[in-house]
């Protein structure tokens, strides 16, 4: 701060020159006059006086000529052809003095000019045009003088900009209870009770749930985060990226403490957008962003990935997500510190297969048929999506939610299945879709769901042999 103060040039001389030359509220353009302050230039002041006092001068001349000639109805007129003139009626022509110069003869009178009127006319008519030109020239002269001091101004502007940023950082840190981070080359991101700097301002004081984060270049470099929608996965990942960015900007951070190992780049793949004008779908845009990350990320980068592969079929998406995790977590290929949110619960198996991969999830508390989002990141994976609960919270009609639960139970009972084994250097489960035995219905087939629904209604305690035979016949008919 002392260095900034010592080097700050207040440019007082330039400031005083501008204040002395330019009016407080100049016009938008510099070619219409009204720029130069009164008292700065004598000629400008004179032109302004001619332009503003012209009418008064004309009235003075008219009054004086009436008194000198005795012509009571003498008046001064103006037109674009002859300019200003003295108009006298025919009955008073004999009273016109010799110094009057005839300009125009009318039916009911004559028009004259005098040397004094011609001189005043020249001043009045030329004053405004001359004033605009003179003010523009004076302005450009002033601008040229200031341009000669551009290095001084740039130095001062740079110092003021730095002070502005520091002041903004200080205000936010004070108002929002930020703390000073440790920024080093350790390669570790260790955040205690981190908060999202934007989301917390939208909530009541103390309502935001803080979370810890630990990433390093070794055993904790890749975090797979599972949990339901709306639970806070995206908010958590974004706050880690923002805290890292704020720390490297020189700001305090929204956390109790933070140690930020400098990262060279922050890559994010969050949200989904179509570029229809270029003929690119949501999934295409997603893959282009992923490709950019994989090509440019380094071991010193921070990567935020949210729901990779959701824009295509389940098997394709899971295969891509799995391969991306393998690539990034491999130190030989990338090794960047990564937060990876996903609904593909099969990926939690990678904690035991890949070095540096750890499972985390957003804690959820079940209360009867309802769920409560605790917003807390815990070091364990989950295989629950709670998608139907979220649909209920979103206001989906009760009948649809009930039917969805029925279908879910049917699919789970018929073996929604785990991820089959897929080829890979780590023996990861390969994701080729299992072929159904000949004649077997696909588990997602509506006929099978309908049959399962019928079986759910059967009371085995009261079922007679003949009833069982009849149900079997119905099932066989439906399968046809």
C-alpha positions, 0 to 999 in steps of 0.5 A: 500500500505504501508503494502504491501511495508513493507512486500515485501521481494525482495529475493535479496539473492535468485535472486543473487544466480540464476543470478550467477549460471544460464546462461541468456538463458538456454536450455528448458530441464535440462538434456542436459547441458548448464545451469551453468554460467561460473565462478560458478564452477571450475570443470564445467569450466574445463570440458567446456574447455576440451570439447571446447579446445579439437581440439586445444589440438590435433592440438598442439600434432600433431604439436609437434610430427611432430617436435620431430620425423621429420615425416612430414605427421604424423597426428592424427585420430579418430574412435569409436573402437580405439579412438584417434591415431597417424598415420604413413606411412610405409616409416616413421616407422623407425623414430617412437620413442620407447615411441610410443605404437603400436595400429593397423597395416594397409596395408600402415602404423601403428597407435600408441598412447602416454601417453599424447594422451591417457590422452587428449583423456580421458579428451575430450571424458569424458568431455561432459558426465561429464559436463552434469551430473555435471550441472544437479547436481548443478542445483538440488542443487540450486533448493533445496536451493530455495525450502527451501525459499518457504514461502518467495517466496510465500509471495512475489509472493502474494504481487506482484499478489495483486499489479498487480491486483490493478495496472490493476484496476487503469489503467482501471479506469483511461483510461475508466473513472470508478468511485468508488462504495459504497459497503455495505450490504444494499441489494440495487443495484443502478447504475447511467449511467452504461455502459458495460465495454467490449462493450463500448471499441468496440464503438467510444468514447461517443457512448455507451448509459448509463442506470440506474438500481435500484433493492432492496429487496422490491418493486423493486426486479424483473424487467421484460424487454421487447423490440425488438431484437437488442435493447440492452436488453442483453447488459443492463442485462450483464452490471449490472452483470459485474458492480456488480462483479467488485464492489465486486472485489474491482474495480472501475466501469463503471458508474457515481455512483453505490451503490452495496449491496453485493450479495452472487451469480450471476446466469445467463441464457443467450445464448443457447447451445446444448450438442449433445454428451450427447443427450441434446437439447437447451431447455433441457440445458436451463431448466437444467440451470434454475433448478440450479438457482431455487435450489441455488438462495437466497434472496441475489443473483442476477439473470440474465435471458434472454428469458426463454422458447423460446426453446419450443412451445409458450404456453409451453414456456410462461407457464414456464416463468410465473411460473419462475417469480412467484417462484423467486419473491416470498420472501418465495421461493426465492426473489432474485434480478432479471433482466428478459428479455422476448418476452412474452408480457403477462408477463407484466401483472404480475406487477399488480399481483405480489409484487416486479415486475416492467416492463421496456422496451427498448425505440424505436422510429418509423420513418415511416416504420423504427425503431430507437433503442434508447438503453434506458431502460424506466420504462414501458412495451411494447407489440411490438416486431418489429420482422419484422423490425429487419428482414428487418434490417438484410437484409431479402429480401423485398418480404419476409418482405412484405409477413410477414407484410401481414400475421401479419396483418391477424393474428392480425385481426383474434385475435392473442389473449391475454393470457387466464386465468390460474390456480395459487395462484395469479389468473394469466392467465392460459395458456391452449391453447384455443380449436377451436369451431368445424369446425373453422380453427386455426388462424395460418392455411395457408388456413385462411391466404390465405382467409384473403389475398383475402379479403384484396384485396376486395374494399367494396366501389365498391363491388356489391351483385353478386360479394360478392356472388361469393367471398363467394363461393370461400371462401367456396371452399377453406375451404373445 
